[in-house]
Amino acid sequence: MSTVSKHAGFADYEDYDAIGLAELVRAGEVKPVELLDAALSRADAHEPVLHALVHRFDDLARQAIADGLPDGPFTGVPFILKNTGFEMAGTVLSTGSNLFRDNVSARDGTLVARYKAAGLVILAKSNTPEFALSFTTEPDAFGPSRNPWNTALSPGGSSGGSTAAVAAGYLPMANTSDGAGSTRLPASHCGLFGFKPSRMLNPLGPVVVEAIAGMSTPHAASWSVRDNAALLDATAGPDIGDPYFVPVGKESYLSQVARDPRPLRIGFTPDSPLGTPVDPECRRVAEAAARLCEALGHKVEICEPGYDAHALKVAWRIIVGVNVAPAVEGRGRALGLAEPLDGIEPVNADWVREARELPATAYLGAVNTLHQTARALGRFFSRYDVLLSPTAAELPPPLGKLAGAGKSLDAFYDAFWTHAPFTCAFNASGCPAMSVPLGMSGNGLPIGVQFGAGLGQDGLLFSLAGQLERARPWFCTRPRLSAGVA
């Protein structure tokens, strides 16, 4: 990589990943405020088209630098938070909804505090669908984010604003979360590396213990594998009072990226577990990834993962609705609203209405379906080290295709699962999974490939990801952007 000149206007800022930028700061070659200026200038140039960010706090970022940043692995590196679930004192957390538009956090969440301790400079919150309930980022409250590879397309969801910002070069990595594929899918659609850690490896405190029955897992999307691993090294570990957690390994995740894994037994499932269509280009890229793994010395064979995807689809809808309903109703009480559903998007209002009518036994049955999924994948990973599949069953979707506007809840939900039938099993089971940018469509769109492993085997996935990155480098593959036009 090239060297950033103090007088070059940071023309090569985008040549560095987060670790590389932090090394420049540590060596005194650049100042944190110069990196912040570089990030903000890129955001200013491209936000009129991409709309990746919804709440900016440039002044807070500059004040954090002026106050003195802690000495951490990412000191001075610009960073953004997803606008759902991540509290930062004095900033709006609107969750993509008009109902929460003026909701200001009084404290830092545990994960945000760990980001700050790592030296990251947090400058904004990214666009998300309302309540993170869609695989496209098109909230009524803030408008759509656009994919830097083709602005007629969505960057995906629900972490679409974060992945669009990274793909556009605002910054080398960004915070995401993943409750059914919401890190991996937009990472796939934006050409990034997206990692969903094992359940509760990253904490959700200090108030929330778990989100959607433990399925939602926070972490990041990044250009490089090593950034993603080093960030997890900085944040992983239980919060005070967590009822359960996955122990952090003795060896750092970053060190495992640099070492090839032993020969692995990899199960490959190219077909949708729901029997829904898989785009031939998504299948082609996954098949090429399987051949690459074989060339790297791993054994790959076609397999069935063995869980009931149809039951999981039913269960996820119940669990999400029951979890969203009290948050909406609580906000309505705080604002003195007679009917808070009038303040949210119609498809989500229907989802909450449905949840209000469900008996407690339905929720218990849905949670048991998650446990059954975990048992099935546990048995699978007693035979295989890794499960390989397409990340998404479709290419990056046109804006509007996956949005809820004008759709019934059933139609919206079916489109959601048709787009992404492969990812949710890892949320239900708590197992780690990643999307690796290993291919392109014939018309130049990125396509990711999913790899998952057994609970707590995050280091194994990072080791495999590092090997794949060395074999098929993608760090310099970026969409072509010009100021104000993508």
C-alpha positions as a printed NumPy array, in Angstrom:
array([[  0.   ,   0.   ,   0.   ],
       [  1.107,   3.536,  -0.643],
       [  2.174,   6.034,   1.975],
       [ -0.154,   8.885,   2.905],
       [  1.575,  12.225,   2.513],
       [  0.762,  14.931,   5.042],
       [  0.359,  17.32 ,   2.109],
       [ -1.399,  15.073,  -0.419],
       [ -4.983,  15.74 ,   0.637],
       [ -5.31 ,  12.049,   1.462],
       [ -5.829,  10.99 ,  -2.12 ],
       [ -4.862,   7.482,  -1.049],
       [ -6.927,   7.355,   2.168],
       [ -8.999,   4.549,   0.641],
       [ -5.894,   2.418,   0.046],
       [ -5.745,   1.663,   3.77 ],
       [ -7.819,  -0.564,   5.965],
       [ -8.507,   0.453,   9.568],
       [ -5.404,  -1.22 ,  10.954],
       [ -3.314,   0.524,   8.299],
       [ -4.785,   3.938,   9.166],
       [ -4.183,   3.35 ,  12.866],
       [ -0.57 ,   2.47 ,  12.129],
       [ -0.133,   5.804,  10.34 ],
       [ -1.573,   7.64 ,  13.34 ],
       [  0.668,   5.71 ,  15.703],
       [  3.718,   6.552,  13.583],
       [  2.804,  10.244,  13.571],
       [  2.378,  10.34 ,   9.791],
       [ -1.211,  11.58 ,  10.01 ],
       [ -3.407,  13.057,  12.717],
       [ -6.822,  11.707,  13.714],
       [ -8.482,  14.949,  12.673],
       [ -7.048,  14.528,   9.174],
       [ -8.598,  11.067,   8.931],
       [-11.902,  12.461,  10.167],
       [-11.756,  15.208,   7.542],
       [-11.059,  12.592,   4.861],
       [-14.079,  10.534,   5.936],
       [-16.395,  13.531,   6.142],
       [-15.31 ,  14.879,   2.776],
       [-16.196,  11.583,   1.153],
       [-19.535,  11.53 ,   2.934],
       [-20.233,  15.094,   1.809],
       [-19.428,  14.177,  -1.789],
       [-21.579,  11.057,  -2.028],
       [-24.395,  11.412,   0.494],
       [-26.677,  13.362,  -1.864],
       [-26.926,  10.172,  -3.926],
       [-26.177,   7.272,  -1.57 ],
       [-27.922,   8.482,   1.6  ],
       [-26.036,   6.022,   3.787],
       [-26.087,   8.229,   6.921],
       [-29.081,   9.625,   8.798],
       [-27.657,  11.191,  11.98 ],
       [-24.288,  12.93 ,  11.794],
       [-22.395,  14.352,  14.748],
       [-19.264,  15.895,  13.283],
       [-18.847,  18.163,  16.314],
       [-18.919,  15.259,  18.768],
       [-16.302,  13.453,  16.7  ],
       [-14.047,  16.52 ,  16.635],
       [-14.534,  17.005,  20.374],
       [-13.548,  13.396,  21.069],
       [-10.301,  13.969,  19.189],
       [ -9.671,  17.281,  20.939],
       [-10.243,  15.654,  24.339],
       [ -7.602,  13.039,  23.592],
       [ -8.25 ,   9.561,  22.231],
       [ -7.362,   6.425,  24.18 ],
       [ -4.44 ,   4.33 ,  22.997],
       [ -6.134,   1.394,  21.299],
       [ -5.839,  -0.788,  18.214],
       [ -7.842,   1.699,  16.115],
       [ -6.87 ,   5.054,  17.548],
       [ -8.006,   7.836,  15.216],
       [ -9.906,   5.624,  12.768],
       [-13.336,   6.976,  11.656],
       [-16.333,   4.762,  12.434],
       [-20.128,   4.772,  12.26 ],
       [-22.884,   3.056,  14.246],
       [-25.98 ,   1.39 ,  12.888],
       [-29.128,   3.338,  13.75 ],
       [-30.769,   0.44 ,  15.595],
       [-29.762,  -0.906,  18.986],
       [-26.554,   1.06 ,  19.573],
       [-26.749,   3.775,  22.194],
       [-24.269,   6.66 ,  22.239],
       [-24.783,   9.365,  24.836],
       [-26.251,  12.571,  23.436],
       [-27.103,  11.139,  19.999],
       [-30.405,  10.202,  18.385],
       [-31.304,   6.52 ,  18.171],
       [-34.349,   6.595,  15.895],
       [-34.295,   2.97 ,  14.672],
       [-35.353,   4.107,  11.216],
       [-38.762,   5.166,  12.506],
       [-40.714,   8.399,  12.788],
       [-42.026,   7.103,  16.113],
       [-38.494,   7.272,  17.583],
       [-37.239,  10.273,  15.603],
       [-36.487,  12.348,  18.74 ],
       [-35.223,   9.491,  20.914],
       [-31.879,  10.645,  22.398],
       [-29.653,   8.217,  24.321],
       [-28.569,   9.14 ,  27.827],
       [-25.679,   6.681,  27.968],
       [-23.2  ,   4.723,  25.915],
       [-24.042,   1.078,  25.372],
       [-21.404,  -1.421,  26.434],
       [-20.318,  -2.13 ,  22.875],
       [-20.116,   1.572,  22.021],
       [-17.968,   2.137,  25.109],
       [-15.651,  -0.616,  23.881],
       [-15.482,   0.972,  20.425],
       [-14.432,   4.245,  22.021],
       [-11.861,   2.478,  24.218],
       [-10.39 ,   0.971,  21.043],
       [ -9.744,   4.543,  19.826],
       [-12.439,   4.681,  17.136],
       [-13.834,   8.113,  16.254],
       [-17.616,   7.759,  15.873],
       [-19.02 ,  10.321,  13.436],
       [-22.541,   9.199,  12.443],
       [-25.31 ,   6.651,  12.499],
       [-26.218,   4.78 ,   9.358],
       [-29.526,   4.417,   7.582],
       [-31.615,   1.336,   8.404],
       [-35.096,   0.057,   7.617],
       [-37.658,   0.71 ,  10.342],
       [-36.804,  -1.481,  13.356],
       [-34.272,  -3.329,  11.134],
       [-37.108,  -5.484,   9.781],
       [-36.199,  -5.617,   6.1  ],
       [-33.491,  -6.82 ,   3.744],
       [-33.593,  -3.46 ,   1.989],
       [-32.818,  -0.074,   3.549],
       [-35.799,   2.064,   2.539],
       [-37.401,   3.556,   5.668],
       [-40.325,   5.916,   5.21 ],
       [-38.79 ,   8.167,   7.868],
       [-35.499,   8.825,   6.069],
       [-35.719,   7.556,   2.509],
       [-33.687,   4.879,   0.736],
       [-29.997,   4.155,   0.787],
       [-28.519,   3.322,  -2.597],
       [-25.922,   0.772,  -3.574],
       [-22.586,   2.341,  -4.631],
       [-22.2  ,  -0.322,  -7.324],
       [-25.47 ,   0.711,  -8.986],
       [-27.651,   3.419,  -7.469],
       [-30.846,   1.93 ,  -8.893],
       [-30.275,  -0.971,  -6.508],
       [-30.501,  -1.403,  -2.765],
       [-27.375,  -2.026,  -0.681],
       [-29.474,  -4.568,   1.218],
       [-30.574,  -4.46 ,   4.814],
       [-30.902,  -4.061,   7.538],
       [-27.309,  -2.782,   7.813],
       [-27.47 ,  -1.279,   4.326],
       [-26.429,   2.234,   5.311],
       [-23.307,   0.915,   7.024],
       [-22.273,  -1.272,   4.105],
       [-22.992,   1.436,   1.534],
       [-20.749,   3.837,   3.467],
       [-17.88 ,   1.352,   3.59 ],
       [-18.274,   0.33 ,  -0.053],
       [-18.22 ,   4.007,  -1.054],
       [-14.957,   4.554,   0.807],
       [-16.195,   6.817,   3.609],
       [-14.36 ,   4.563,   6.044],
       [-12.829,   1.065,   6.071],
       [-15.331,  -0.656,   8.373],
       [-18.619,   0.047,  10.121],
       [-20.839,  -1.309,  12.864],
       [-23.673,  -3.655,  11.843],
       [-26.029,  -6.135,  13.458],
       [-27.489,  -9.386,  12.216],
       [-30.817, -10.91 ,  13.28 ],
       [-31.528, -13.012,  10.185],
       [-28.652, -12.061,   7.876],
       [-28.574,  -8.284,   8.274],
       [-24.767,  -8.064,   8.299],
       [-24.045, -10.806,   5.778],
       [-26.61 ,  -9.902,   3.111],
       [-25.725,  -6.207,   2.676],
       [-22.051,  -7.151,   2.867],
       [-22.665,  -9.531,  -0.022],
       [-24.55 ,  -6.896,  -2.015],
       [-21.834,  -4.267,  -1.432],
       [-18.749,  -6.429,  -1.978],
       [-17.569,  -6.499,   1.648],
       [-16.554,  -9.012,   4.282],
       [-19.364,  -9.366,   6.82 ],
       [-19.069, -11.421,  10.001],
       [-21.798, -12.513,  12.422],
       [-20.099, -13.744,  15.604],
       [-21.363, -16.488,  17.864],
       [-24.349, -15.516,  19.978],
       [-23.42 , -13.218,  22.9  ],
       [-19.728, -13.129,  22.002],
       [-20.351,  -9.388,  21.676],
       [-22.537,  -7.974,  24.46 ],
       [-25.781,  -6.037,  24.069],
       [-25.827,  -4.361,  27.526],
       [-25.964,  -2.598,  29.818],
       [-29.788,  -2.643,  29.644],
       [-30.679,  -5.18 ,  26.965],
       [-29.633,  -8.764,  27.615],
       [-30.535, -10.292,  24.269],
       [-32.42 ,  -9.185,  21.155],
       [-35.13 , -11.224,  19.391],
       [-34.565, -14.288,  21.586],
       [-30.795, -14.092,  21.143],
       [-30.862, -14.064,  17.347],
       [-29.585, -10.512,  16.818],
       [-25.804, -10.308,  16.994],
       [-23.797,  -7.068,  16.653],
       [-20.487,  -6.677,  14.886],
       [-19.2  ,  -5.211,  11.609],
       [-18.674,  -5.21 ,   7.869],
       [-15.249,  -4.308,   6.523],
       [-12.996,  -4.287,   3.49 ],
       [-10.354,  -6.507,   5.076],
       [-10.653,  -9.657,   7.139],
       [ -7.993,  -8.506,   9.587],
       [ -9.947,  -5.358,  10.522],
       [-13.006,  -7.44 ,  11.303],
       [-11.018,  -9.854,  13.454],
       [ -9.132,  -7.131,  15.324],
       [-12.402,  -5.331,  16.072],
       [-13.855,  -8.499,  17.584],
       [-10.694,  -8.865,  19.673],
       [-11.391,  -5.374,  21.027],
       [-15.08 ,  -5.922,  21.823],
       [-15.714,  -9.589,  22.599],
       [-16.485, -10.729,  26.105],
       [-19.444, -10.772,  28.478],
       [-21.086,  -7.782,  30.071],
       [-21.833,  -7.649,  33.786],
       [-24.929,  -9.716,  34.455],
       [-25.113, -11.529,  31.138],
       [-26.988, -14.803,  31.749],
       [-24.907, -16.712,  29.198],
       [-22.062, -16.083,  26.776],
       [-19.591, -17.784,  24.452],
       [-16.104, -17.744,  25.992],
       [-13.479, -15.748,  24.132],
       [-10.704, -17.972,  22.818],
       [ -7.19 , -17.877,  24.246],
       [ -5.737, -16.936,  20.851],
       [ -6.638, -13.619,  19.258],
       [ -8.879, -13.641,  16.208],
       [ -6.396, -11.392,  14.424],
       [ -3.595, -13.933,  14.824],
       [ -5.831, -16.66 ,  13.398],
       [ -6.463, -14.637,  10.233],
       [ -2.759, -14.914,   9.374],
       [ -2.674, -18.713,   9.675],
       [ -4.233, -21.136,   7.183],
       [ -6.658, -23.582,   8.767],
       [ -6.049, -27.312,   8.789],
       [ -7.714, -29.208,   5.926],
       [-11.443, -28.846,   6.577],
       [-14.449, -30.973,   5.788],
       [-16.901, -28.57 ,   4.175],
       [-20.548, -29.31 ,   3.483],
       [-21.957, -27.44 ,   0.489],
       [-25.645, -26.675,   0.05 ],
       [-26.356, -24.735,  -3.164],
       [-30.137, -25.178,  -3.02 ],
       [-32.535, -23.104,  -0.94 ],
       [-33.661, -25.015,   2.164],
       [-37.152, -23.614,   1.469],
       [-37.227, -24.926,  -2.084],
       [-37.375, -21.363,  -3.425],
       [-35.344, -20.277,  -6.486],
       [-31.63 , -19.481,  -6.336],
       [-30.31 , -17.065,  -8.948],
       [-27.928, -18.935, -11.29 ],
       [-25.22 , -16.319, -10.742],
       [-25.397, -16.734,  -6.957],
       [-25.147, -20.492,  -7.437],
       [-22.254, -20.112,  -9.891],
       [-20.203, -18.018,  -7.476],
       [-20.876, -20.445,  -4.614],
       [-19.824, -23.379,  -6.783],
       [-16.627, -21.531,  -7.723],
       [-15.969, -20.953,  -4.021],
       [-16.397, -24.664,  -3.383],
       [-13.815, -25.412,  -6.073],
       [-11.482, -22.817,  -4.583],
       [-11.775, -24.497,  -1.186],
       [-10.903, -27.835,  -2.786],
       [ -7.884, -26.255,  -4.47 ],
       [ -6.784, -25.   ,  -1.05 ],
       [ -6.8  , -28.555,   0.293],
       [-10.252, -28.807,   1.855],
       [-12.743, -31.603,   1.206],
       [-16.093, -30.34 ,  -0.099],
       [-19.226, -32.413,  -0.568],
       [-22.872, -31.648,  -1.304],
       [-25.003, -32.039,   1.806],
       [-28.259, -31.158,   3.519],
       [-27.887, -29.133,   6.756],
       [-30.791, -31.007,   8.322],
       [-32.855, -28.258,   9.968],
       [-36.5  , -27.417,   9.255],
       [-36.342, -24.119,   7.345],
       [-40.115, -23.9  ,   6.952],
       [-40.626, -24.116,  10.72 ],
       [-37.89 , -21.536,  11.23 ],
       [-39.602, -19.128,   8.844],
       [-42.803, -19.378,  10.889],
       [-40.94 , -19.031,  14.199],
       [-38.935, -15.96 ,  13.196],
       [-42.089, -14.036,  12.337],
       [-43.609, -14.786,  15.728],
       [-40.496, -13.934,  17.72 ],
       [-39.837, -10.673,  15.916],
       [-43.411,  -9.465,  16.172],
       [-43.63 , -10.23 ,  19.876],
       [-40.322,  -8.447,  20.511],
       [-41.179,  -5.329,  18.492],
       [-44.679,  -4.899,  19.931],
       [-43.688,  -3.877,  23.492],
       [-41.052,  -1.454,  22.198],
       [-43.631,   0.278,  20.004],
       [-46.245,   0.33 ,  22.735],
       [-43.764,   1.589,  25.318],
       [-42.733,   4.427,  23.042],
       [-46.397,   5.242,  22.476],
       [-46.995,   5.502,  26.206],
       [-43.944,   7.727,  26.629],
       [-45.299,  10.079,  23.958],
       [-48.888,   9.908,  25.196],
       [-50.203,   8.382,  21.97 ],
       [-53.539,   6.617,  21.893],
       [-52.401,   4.306,  19.094],
       [-48.645,   4.226,  18.377],
       [-49.176,   1.964,  15.354],
       [-50.379,   5.036,  13.487],
       [-46.786,   6.312,  13.666],
       [-45.045,   3.337,  12.045],
       [-44.971,   1.839,   8.572],
       [-48.148,  -0.07 ,   7.622],
       [-46.506,  -3.457,   7.084],
       [-44.794,  -3.238,  10.493],
       [-48.038,  -2.086,  12.096],
       [-49.706,  -5.209,  10.735],
       [-46.853,  -7.286,  12.148],
       [-47.382,  -5.799,  15.612],
       [-51.159,  -6.275,  15.394],
       [-50.596,  -9.916,  14.563],
       [-48.228, -10.286,  17.525],
       [-50.77 ,  -8.734,  19.904],
       [-53.172, -11.614,  19.196],
       [-50.687, -14.435,  19.682],
       [-50.918, -16.652,  22.776],
       [-47.848, -17.122,  24.964],
       [-47.715, -20.746,  23.844],
       [-47.043, -19.599,  20.261],
       [-43.985, -17.678,  21.404],
       [-42.747, -20.624,  23.47 ],
       [-43.198, -22.913,  20.47 ],
       [-41.236, -20.497,  18.285],
       [-38.356, -20.378,  20.754],
       [-38.333, -24.167,  20.83 ],
       [-37.992, -24.117,  17.044],
       [-34.815, -22.082,  17.477],
       [-33.501, -24.708,  19.875],
       [-34.389, -27.486,  17.428],
       [-32.484, -25.613,  14.716],
       [-29.499, -25.37 ,  17.042],
       [-29.646, -29.117,  17.735],
       [-29.784, -29.883,  14.016],
       [-26.796, -27.668,  13.219],
       [-24.953, -29.083,  16.213],
       [-25.339, -32.544,  14.705],
       [-24.266, -31.189,  11.309],
       [-21.102, -29.678,  12.773],
       [-20.234, -32.949,  14.448],
       [-19.737, -34.281,  10.893],
       [-18.501, -31.173,   9.071],
       [-16.284, -28.248,  10.041],
       [-17.972, -25.67 ,   7.821],
       [-21.241, -25.175,   5.929],
       [-20.889, -23.361,   2.577],
       [-23.789, -21.821,   0.649],
       [-24.707, -18.707,  -1.298],
       [-25.192, -15.758,   1.046],
       [-28.292, -14.533,  -0.8  ],
       [-30.523, -16.342,  -3.26 ],
       [-30.796, -13.189,  -5.379],
       [-28.553, -10.424,  -6.685],
       [-28.668,  -6.939,  -5.101],
       [-32.37 ,  -6.044,  -5.419],
       [-33.823,  -3.047,  -7.222],
       [-35.098,  -0.378,  -4.872],
       [-38.688,  -1.144,  -3.97 ],
       [-38.553,  -4.896,  -4.591],
       [-38.122,  -5.897,  -0.938],
       [-39.681,  -2.809,   0.683],
       [-42.951,  -3.121,   2.571],
       [-44.742,  -0.214,   0.923],
       [-47.942,  -1.363,  -0.744],
       [-47.496,  -5.   ,   0.291],
       [-49.438,  -7.212,   2.652],
       [-47.488,  -8.655,   5.561],
       [-47.604, -12.099,   3.96 ],
       [-46.279, -10.851,   0.608],
       [-43.552,  -8.784,   2.276],
       [-42.488, -11.675,   4.491],
       [-42.419, -14.213,   1.658],
       [-40.199, -11.905,  -0.416],
       [-37.912, -11.473,   2.621],
       [-37.344, -15.221,   2.918],
       [-37.155, -15.884,  -0.818],
       [-34.311, -13.38 ,  -0.997],
       [-32.452, -14.863,   1.981],
       [-33.233, -18.499,   2.767],
       [-29.677, -19.437,   3.833],
       [-28.734, -17.012,   6.591],
       [-31.247, -17.232,   9.446],
       [-30.275, -20.714,  10.622],
       [-27.101, -19.218,  12.071],
       [-29.105, -16.646,  14.021],
       [-31.477, -19.294,  15.337],
       [-28.628, -21.579,  16.402],
       [-26.249, -18.868,  17.587],
       [-23.487, -20.248,  15.368],
       [-21.035, -17.86 ,  13.673],
       [-21.211, -17.178,   9.941],
       [-19.631, -14.856,   7.411],
       [-20.178, -13.542,   3.907],
       [-17.002, -13.461,   1.837],
       [-16.885, -11.355,  -1.391],
       [-15.72 , -14.039,  -3.805],
       [-17.458, -13.213,  -7.066],
       [-19.168, -10.798,  -9.432],
       [-22.213, -11.098, -11.618],
       [-21.999, -10.805, -15.373],
       [-23.115,  -7.178, -15.145],
       [-20.568,  -6.255, -12.49 ],
       [-22.404,  -6.669,  -9.173],
       [-20.723,  -8.186,  -6.114],
       [-21.81 , -11.607,  -4.88 ],
       [-20.914, -13.018,  -1.489],
       [-20.545, -16.618,  -0.362],
       [-21.587, -17.717,   3.124],
       [-19.48 , -19.911,   5.393],
       [-20.736, -20.991,   8.818],
       [-19.232, -23.057,  11.628],
       [-20.172, -24.539,  14.981],
       [-20.904, -22.452,  18.043],
       [-17.747, -20.764,  19.311],
       [-15.745, -21.596,  16.178],
       [-15.316, -17.94 ,  15.21 ],
       [-11.547, -18.307,  15.05 ],
       [-11.829, -21.149,  12.57 ],
       [-13.926, -18.968,  10.267],
       [-11.453, -16.094,  10.526],
       [ -8.634, -18.481,   9.645],
       [-10.541, -19.702,   6.587],
       [-11.45 , -16.125,   5.624],
       [ -7.804, -15.085,   5.775],
       [ -6.847, -17.992,   3.549],
       [ -9.57 , -17.103,   1.04 ],
       [ -8.562, -13.437,   1.063],
       [ -4.96 , -14.351,   0.303],
       [ -6.05 , -16.679,  -2.486],
       [ -8.584, -14.265,  -4.041],
       [ -7.755, -10.714,  -2.874],
       [-10.676,  -8.311,  -2.996],
       [ -9.493,  -5.323,  -0.962],
       [ -8.791,  -3.1  ,  -3.974],
       [-12.027,  -3.984,  -5.779],
       [-14.29 ,  -0.964,  -5.317],
       [-17.2  ,   0.642,  -7.145],
       [-16.343,   3.655,  -9.28 ],
       [-17.79 ,   6.821,  -7.791],
       [-17.598,  10.482,  -8.635],
       [-18.71 ,  13.385,  -6.46 ],
       [-22.497,  13.448,  -6.221],
       [-22.889,  10.743,  -8.879],
       [-22.519,   6.996,  -8.418]])
